[in-house]
Amino acid sequence: MKDYLVKALAFDGQVRAYAVRTTETVSEAQRRHQTWRTASAALGRSITAGVMMGAMLKGDEKLTIKIKGDGPLGLILVDSNAKGEVRGYVANPNVDFEANEHGKLDVRRAVGTEGTLTVVKDLGLRDFFSGQVPLVSGELGEDFTYYFVTSEQVPSSVGVGVLVNPDDSILAAGGFIFQLMPGTNDETITMIEERLKTIPPISKLVQQGLTPEEILAQLFGKNEVNVLERVPVQFTCTCSKERFAEAIIGLGKAEIDEMIEEDGMAEAHCHFCNAKYHFTREELEGLKKEAK
């Protein structure tokens, strides 16, 4: 099954919901960054939340999620858009711990419990929205839930999960977000709360082969879900050698001259996808001619 996301309404429009399978997307991030198990879980949960938050945007809008905790992972950065495209990285990919008291990967210890979660939405035409909240858990699902309730003032629940194999490869990844619309009745809220108490972890549902539609059916009941749209999801980076060349040109002749004299070449590295681009002396000489 390929990764994809569904947008839906439930309970006659009282609830807005998103569910996504991100196994291959998180796998691609793991392969590119060679993350260890606990780092993979943290990055994967962040990427999964980022995909669903991107699905809330329109057209060419995009957003950036920045998670900075006091744990050894350091910064987690994720970019996503409304087209199901996402990329991300973690400052220290080589973090892993023994399982926590619940037998799960100790994401809280890796991320830390002191720090911030920041979301910046680029809405186009130089229109930006920025919201920031303190980390409340470090498990990330609870932190994203707190972000929606506090920063966007929308009653929400966020579930994100990643299962990692002993060899660091990704076994399953996915998530859901649902949000209560104004006027949601108490009966619906009580029903959802009871289902949340009994539903298995989201990563287990993905591992069992449930589709995003079936995950929402588990949450709300099969007859309560109205699927509006399906969106393919993939790890996509916008970097290229041409973009880095433009950046080098922007440095100016003097700095390019310094590169040529000191190293005789240059290598650019994209943090988001770990790609490297090599520039020879001849290429640098050509870029210098274009520089101011």
C-alpha positions as a LaTeX table, in Angstrom:
\begin{tabular}{lrrr}
\hline
Residue & $x$ (\AA) & $y$ (\AA) & $z$ (\AA) \\
\hline
Met1 & 0.00 & 0.00 & 0.00 \\
Lys2 & 1.33 & 3.41 & $-0.96$ \\
Asp3 & 1.23 & 6.28 & 1.50 \\
Tyr4 & $-1.78$ & 8.55 & 1.31 \\
Leu5 & $-3.97$ & 10.82 & 3.41 \\
Val6 & $-7.72$ & 11.16 & 3.66 \\
Lys7 & $-9.73$ & 14.22 & 4.62 \\
Ala8 & $-13.15$ & 13.53 & 6.06 \\
Leu9 & $-16.10$ & 14.75 & 8.06 \\
Ala10 & $-17.81$ & 12.69 & 10.75 \\
Phe11 & $-21.06$ & 12.81 & 12.66 \\
Asp12 & $-22.84$ & 14.94 & 10.03 \\
Gly13 & $-20.08$ & 17.55 & 9.90 \\
Gln14 & $-19.58$ & 17.94 & 13.64 \\
Val15 & $-16.02$ & 16.59 & 13.37 \\
Arg16 & $-13.28$ & 17.33 & 10.82 \\
Ala17 & $-10.81$ & 14.47 & 10.51 \\
Tyr18 & $-7.55$ & 13.50 & 8.82 \\
Ala19 & $-5.83$ & 10.11 & 8.75 \\
Val20 & $-2.64$ & 9.13 & 6.99 \\
Arg21 & $-0.30$ & 6.23 & 6.31 \\
Thr22 & 3.32 & 7.44 & 6.22 \\
Thr23 & 5.32 & 4.20 & 6.37 \\
Glu24 & 7.20 & 4.73 & 3.09 \\
Thr25 & 7.59 & 8.46 & 3.68 \\
Val26 & 9.17 & 7.96 & 7.10 \\
Ser27 & 11.25 & 5.10 & 5.65 \\
Glu28 & 12.67 & 7.48 & 3.07 \\
Ala29 & 13.57 & 9.98 & 5.79 \\
Gln30 & 15.24 & 7.21 & 7.80 \\
Arg31 & 17.25 & 6.02 & 4.81 \\
Arg32 & 18.39 & 9.52 & 3.89 \\
His33 & 19.41 & 10.53 & 7.40 \\
Gln34 & 20.38 & 7.09 & 8.75 \\
Thr35 & 18.45 & 7.80 & 11.95 \\
Trp36 & 18.65 & 5.38 & 14.86 \\
Arg37 & 15.46 & 3.88 & 16.29 \\
Thr38 & 14.37 & 6.52 & 18.81 \\
Ala39 & 15.40 & 9.38 & 16.51 \\
Ser40 & 13.37 & 7.70 & 13.72 \\
Ala41 & 10.30 & 7.57 & 15.95 \\
Ala42 & 10.59 & 11.27 & 16.86 \\
Leu43 & 11.26 & 12.42 & 13.30 \\
Gly44 & 8.58 & 10.10 & 11.93 \\
Arg45 & 5.94 & 11.38 & 14.34 \\
Ser46 & 6.83 & 14.96 & 13.42 \\
Ile47 & 6.72 & 14.24 & 9.68 \\
Thr48 & 3.37 & 12.48 & 10.08 \\
Ala49 & 1.87 & 15.44 & 11.95 \\
Gly50 & 3.39 & 17.78 & 9.37 \\
Val51 & 1.72 & 15.96 & 6.47 \\
Met52 & $-1.71$ & 16.22 & 8.11 \\
Met53 & $-1.22$ & 19.88 & 9.04 \\
Gly54 & $-0.13$ & 20.57 & 5.46 \\
Ala55 & $-3.39$ & 19.02 & 4.28 \\
Met56 & $-5.23$ & 21.78 & 6.14 \\
Leu57 & $-3.67$ & 24.36 & 3.80 \\
Lys58 & $-4.77$ & 25.41 & 0.32 \\
Gly59 & $-3.09$ & 25.80 & $-3.06$ \\
Asp60 & 0.59 & 26.72 & $-2.80$ \\
Glu61 & 0.52 & 27.44 & 0.93 \\
Lys62 & 3.14 & 25.67 & 3.03 \\
Leu63 & 4.27 & 25.40 & 6.62 \\
Thr64 & 7.34 & 24.74 & 8.73 \\
Ile65 & 7.32 & 22.94 & 12.08 \\
Lys66 & 10.20 & 23.55 & 14.45 \\
Ile67 & 10.54 & 21.44 & 17.61 \\
Lys68 & 13.34 & 22.44 & 19.95 \\
Gly69 & 13.52 & 20.44 & 23.16 \\
Asp70 & 16.21 & 20.00 & 25.78 \\
Gly71 & 16.81 & 16.35 & 24.86 \\
Pro72 & 19.78 & 14.97 & 22.91 \\
Leu73 & 17.93 & 15.02 & 19.57 \\
Gly74 & 18.18 & 18.80 & 19.38 \\
Leu75 & 16.21 & 20.53 & 16.65 \\
Ile76 & 13.54 & 18.73 & 14.59 \\
Leu77 & 12.53 & 20.63 & 11.45 \\
Val78 & 9.73 & 19.64 & 9.06 \\
Asp79 & 8.39 & 21.35 & 5.91 \\
Ser80 & 5.08 & 20.36 & 4.30 \\
Asn81 & 2.45 & 21.66 & 1.89 \\
Ala82 & $-1.11$ & 21.06 & 0.75 \\
Lys83 & 0.02 & 18.59 & $-1.95$ \\
Gly84 & 1.11 & 15.79 & 0.40 \\
Glu85 & 4.80 & 16.67 & 0.03 \\
Val86 & 6.94 & 16.67 & 3.17 \\
Arg87 & 10.59 & 16.75 & 4.16 \\
Gly88 & 12.36 & 16.89 & 7.50 \\
Tyr89 & 15.46 & 16.24 & 9.55 \\
Val90 & 16.69 & 16.01 & 13.11 \\
Ala91 & 19.88 & 17.67 & 14.33 \\
Asn92 & 21.27 & 14.51 & 15.94 \\
Pro93 & 20.06 & 11.40 & 14.05 \\
Asn94 & 22.14 & 9.00 & 16.16 \\
Val95 & 19.96 & 8.83 & 19.28 \\
Asp96 & 18.51 & 5.64 & 20.74 \\
Phe97 & 17.52 & 4.47 & 24.22 \\
Glu98 & 16.13 & 1.40 & 25.89 \\
Ala99 & 12.33 & 1.12 & 25.84 \\
Asn100 & 10.42 & 3.18 & 28.39 \\
Glu101 & 8.21 & 1.81 & 31.18 \\
His102 & 5.45 & 1.15 & 28.65 \\
Gly103 & 7.74 & $-0.90$ & 26.42 \\
Lys104 & 7.83 & 1.81 & 23.74 \\
Leu105 & 10.64 & 3.85 & 22.20 \\
Asp106 & 11.50 & 6.63 & 24.64 \\
Val107 & 10.70 & 9.62 & 22.43 \\
Arg108 & 10.07 & 11.86 & 25.45 \\
Arg109 & 13.64 & 11.32 & 26.68 \\
Ala110 & 15.06 & 11.96 & 23.20 \\
Val111 & 13.06 & 15.14 & 22.54 \\
Gly112 & 13.05 & 16.49 & 26.09 \\
Thr113 & 10.22 & 18.00 & 28.10 \\
Glu114 & 11.42 & 21.61 & 28.17 \\
Gly115 & 11.35 & 23.60 & 24.95 \\
Thr116 & 9.01 & 24.86 & 22.25 \\
Leu117 & 6.94 & 23.74 & 19.29 \\
Thr118 & 6.66 & 26.43 & 16.62 \\
Val119 & 4.52 & 26.39 & 13.47 \\
Val120 & 5.02 & 28.98 & 10.71 \\
Lys121 & 2.50 & 29.00 & 7.86 \\
Asp122 & 3.46 & 30.67 & 4.58 \\
Leu123 & 0.10 & 31.71 & 3.14 \\
Gly124 & 1.60 & 33.48 & 0.12 \\
Leu125 & 1.91 & 37.17 & $-0.77$ \\
Arg126 & 4.23 & 37.63 & 2.23 \\
Asp127 & 1.42 & 36.64 & 4.56 \\
Phe128 & 2.70 & 34.52 & 7.45 \\
Phe129 & 1.04 & 33.03 & 10.51 \\
Ser130 & 3.24 & 31.93 & 13.40 \\
Gly131 & 2.24 & 30.10 & 16.56 \\
Gln132 & 4.41 & 28.78 & 19.37 \\
Val133 & 3.65 & 26.72 & 22.45 \\
Pro134 & 5.81 & 25.14 & 25.15 \\
Leu135 & 6.37 & 21.39 & 25.00 \\
Val136 & 4.02 & 19.69 & 27.43 \\
Ser137 & 5.05 & 16.08 & 26.98 \\
Gly138 & 7.90 & 15.43 & 24.54 \\
Glu139 & 5.88 & 12.50 & 23.15 \\
Leu140 & 4.82 & 14.89 & 20.34 \\
Gly141 & 1.23 & 13.72 & 19.84 \\
Glu142 & 0.22 & 15.48 & 23.05 \\
Asp143 & 2.37 & 18.46 & 22.09 \\
Phe144 & 0.63 & 18.89 & 18.74 \\
Thr145 & $-2.75$ & 18.51 & 20.45 \\
Tyr146 & $-1.77$ & 21.28 & 22.87 \\
Tyr147 & $-0.65$ & 23.45 & 19.94 \\
Phe148 & $-4.06$ & 23.23 & 18.24 \\
Val149 & $-6.00$ & 23.89 & 21.43 \\
Thr150 & $-3.79$ & 26.76 & 22.60 \\
Ser151 & $-2.45$ & 28.47 & 19.49 \\
Glu152 & $-5.29$ & 27.86 & 17.03 \\
Gln153 & $-8.00$ & 27.47 & 19.68 \\
Val154 & $-9.51$ & 24.40 & 18.03 \\
Pro155 & $-10.45$ & 21.42 & 20.26 \\
Ser156 & $-8.40$ & 18.64 & 18.68 \\
Ser157 & $-6.80$ & 15.25 & 19.22 \\
Val158 & $-3.58$ & 14.19 & 17.50 \\
Gly159 & $-2.35$ & 10.61 & 17.30 \\
Val160 & 1.00 & 9.85 & 15.63 \\
Gly161 & 3.02 & 6.66 & 15.80 \\
Val162 & 6.03 & 4.90 & 14.32 \\
Leu163 & 7.13 & 1.28 & 14.73 \\
Val164 & 10.82 & 0.66 & 14.07 \\
Asn165 & 12.47 & $-2.69$ & 13.31 \\
Pro166 & 15.60 & $-3.83$ & 15.22 \\
Asp167 & 17.70 & $-3.03$ & 12.11 \\
Asp168 & 16.46 & 0.64 & 12.23 \\
Ser169 & 14.16 & 0.22 & 9.22 \\
Ile170 & 10.56 & 1.45 & 9.54 \\
Leu171 & 7.86 & $-1.16$ & 10.10 \\
Ala172 & 4.80 & 1.11 & 10.20 \\
Ala173 & 3.95 & 4.79 & 10.55 \\
Gly174 & 0.80 & 6.87 & 10.46 \\
Gly175 & $-1.48$ & 9.21 & 12.31 \\
Phe176 & $-4.79$ & 10.96 & 12.72 \\
Ile177 & $-6.04$ & 14.40 & 13.66 \\
Phe178 & $-9.64$ & 15.19 & 14.41 \\
Gln179 & $-11.11$ & 18.54 & 15.37 \\
Leu180 & $-14.46$ & 19.38 & 16.90 \\
Met181 & $-16.49$ & 21.95 & 15.02 \\
Pro182 & $-18.43$ & 24.66 & 16.89 \\
Gly183 & $-21.65$ & 23.22 & 18.26 \\
Thr184 & $-20.53$ & 19.59 & 18.51 \\
Asn185 & $-23.03$ & 17.96 & 20.85 \\
Asp186 & $-22.10$ & 16.29 & 24.13 \\
Glu187 & $-23.24$ & 12.86 & 22.94 \\
Thr188 & $-20.75$ & 12.92 & 20.06 \\
Ile189 & $-17.93$ & 14.09 & 22.33 \\
Thr190 & $-18.65$ & 11.32 & 24.86 \\
Met191 & $-18.75$ & 8.69 & 22.11 \\
Ile192 & $-15.38$ & 9.80 & 20.72 \\
Glu193 & $-13.80$ & 9.89 & 24.19 \\
Glu194 & $-14.92$ & 6.31 & 24.84 \\
Arg195 & $-13.55$ & 5.10 & 21.49 \\
Leu196 & $-10.19$ & 6.79 & 22.14 \\
Lys197 & $-9.87$ & 4.77 & 25.36 \\
Thr198 & $-10.19$ & 1.45 & 23.54 \\
Ile199 & $-8.61$ & 2.00 & 20.12 \\
Pro200 & $-5.16$ & 0.39 & 19.65 \\
Pro201 & $-2.13$ & 2.65 & 19.05 \\
Ile202 & $-2.19$ & 4.21 & 15.59 \\
Ser203 & 1.08 & 2.54 & 14.57 \\
Lys204 & $-0.42$ & $-0.88$ & 15.40 \\
Leu205 & $-3.43$ & $-0.16$ & 13.21 \\
Val206 & $-1.12$ & 0.72 & 10.31 \\
Gln207 & 0.97 & $-2.40$ & 10.96 \\
Gln208 & $-2.22$ & $-4.48$ & 10.80 \\
Gly209 & $-2.81$ & $-3.11$ & 7.31 \\
Leu210 & $-5.68$ & $-0.75$ & 8.04 \\
Thr211 & $-6.16$ & 1.99 & 5.47 \\
Pro212 & $-6.60$ & 5.63 & 6.52 \\
Glu213 & $-10.35$ & 5.21 & 5.85 \\
Glu214 & $-10.47$ & 2.16 & 8.12 \\
Ile215 & $-8.57$ & 4.02 & 10.83 \\
Leu216 & $-11.25$ & 6.73 & 10.83 \\
Ala217 & $-13.92$ & 4.02 & 10.92 \\
Gln218 & $-12.22$ & 2.64 & 14.05 \\
Leu219 & $-12.33$ & 6.10 & 15.60 \\
Phe220 & $-15.87$ & 7.11 & 14.76 \\
Gly221 & $-17.75$ & 4.10 & 13.43 \\
Lys222 & $-18.00$ & 3.03 & 9.79 \\
Asn223 & $-21.33$ & 4.72 & 9.10 \\
Glu224 & $-20.29$ & 8.04 & 10.64 \\
Val225 & $-17.43$ & 8.92 & 8.26 \\
Asn226 & $-17.79$ & 10.88 & 5.01 \\
Val227 & $-14.49$ & 10.87 & 3.08 \\
Leu228 & $-14.00$ & 14.10 & 1.13 \\
Glu229 & $-10.59$ & 13.68 & $-0.51$ \\
Arg230 & $-7.58$ & 11.39 & $-0.84$ \\
Val231 & $-4.08$ & 12.85 & $-1.26$ \\
Pro232 & $-0.89$ & 10.90 & $-2.14$ \\
Val233 & 1.93 & 11.46 & 0.37 \\
Gln234 & 5.69 & 11.35 & $-0.22$ \\
Phe235 & 9.04 & 12.62 & 1.04 \\
Thr236 & 9.96 & 15.39 & $-1.40$ \\
Cys237 & 12.83 & 17.88 & $-1.23$ \\
Thr238 & 12.97 & 21.09 & $-3.24$ \\
Cys239 & 16.76 & 21.33 & $-3.23$ \\
Ser240 & 18.80 & 21.17 & $-6.44$ \\
Lys241 & 22.28 & 21.99 & $-7.70$ \\
Glu242 & 20.82 & 24.98 & $-9.53$ \\
Arg243 & 19.39 & 26.41 & $-6.29$ \\
Phe244 & 22.70 & 26.02 & $-4.50$ \\
Ala245 & 24.45 & 27.62 & $-7.46$ \\
Glu246 & 22.18 & 30.65 & $-7.11$ \\
Ala247 & 23.05 & 30.80 & $-3.41$ \\
Ile248 & 26.77 & 30.71 & $-4.21$ \\
Ile249 & 26.34 & 33.51 & $-6.76$ \\
Gly250 & 24.61 & 35.52 & $-4.05$ \\
Leu251 & 27.73 & 35.30 & $-1.87$ \\
Gly252 & 29.61 & 37.61 & $-4.24$ \\
Lys253 & 32.90 & 37.46 & $-6.15$ \\
Ala254 & 35.17 & 37.87 & $-3.13$ \\
Glu255 & 33.78 & 34.88 & $-1.25$ \\
Ile256 & 33.74 & 32.69 & $-4.36$ \\
Asp257 & 37.37 & 33.66 & $-4.97$ \\
Glu258 & 38.14 & 32.53 & $-1.43$ \\
Met259 & 36.55 & 29.13 & $-2.11$ \\
Ile260 & 38.59 & 28.71 & $-5.25$ \\
Glu261 & 41.89 & 29.74 & $-3.63$ \\
Glu262 & 41.44 & 27.74 & $-0.40$ \\
Asp263 & 39.79 & 24.53 & $-1.61$ \\
Gly264 & 39.65 & 24.64 & $-5.39$ \\
Met265 & 36.06 & 23.35 & $-5.15$ \\
Ala266 & 32.91 & 23.57 & $-3.05$ \\
Glu267 & 30.40 & 21.09 & $-1.66$ \\
Ala268 & 26.87 & 22.08 & $-0.67$ \\
His269 & 24.82 & 19.95 & 1.72 \\
Cys270 & 21.02 & 19.95 & 2.08 \\
His271 & 20.02 & 19.31 & 5.70 \\
Phe272 & 16.49 & 18.30 & 4.74 \\
Cys273 & 17.33 & 15.39 & 2.43 \\
Asn274 & 21.07 & 14.88 & 3.07 \\
Ala275 & 21.92 & 15.35 & $-0.62$ \\
Lys276 & 25.35 & 16.76 & $-1.48$ \\
Tyr277 & 26.25 & 18.82 & $-4.54$ \\
His278 & 29.83 & 19.16 & $-5.76$ \\
Phe279 & 31.11 & 22.28 & $-7.58$ \\
Thr280 & 34.43 & 22.07 & $-9.43$ \\
Arg281 & 36.92 & 24.91 & $-9.79$ \\
Glu282 & 35.65 & 25.48 & $-13.33$ \\
Glu283 & 32.05 & 25.68 & $-12.16$ \\
Leu284 & 32.98 & 28.14 & $-9.42$ \\
Glu285 & 34.82 & 30.29 & $-11.96$ \\
Gly286 & 31.64 & 30.36 & $-14.05$ \\
Leu287 & 29.51 & 31.31 & $-11.05$ \\
Lys288 & 31.95 & 34.06 & $-10.14$ \\
Lys289 & 31.36 & 35.67 & $-13.54$ \\
Glu290 & 27.65 & 35.86 & $-12.72$ \\
Ala291 & 28.21 & 37.31 & $-9.25$ \\
Lys292 & 28.13 & 41.02 & $-8.44$ \\
\hline
\end{tabular}
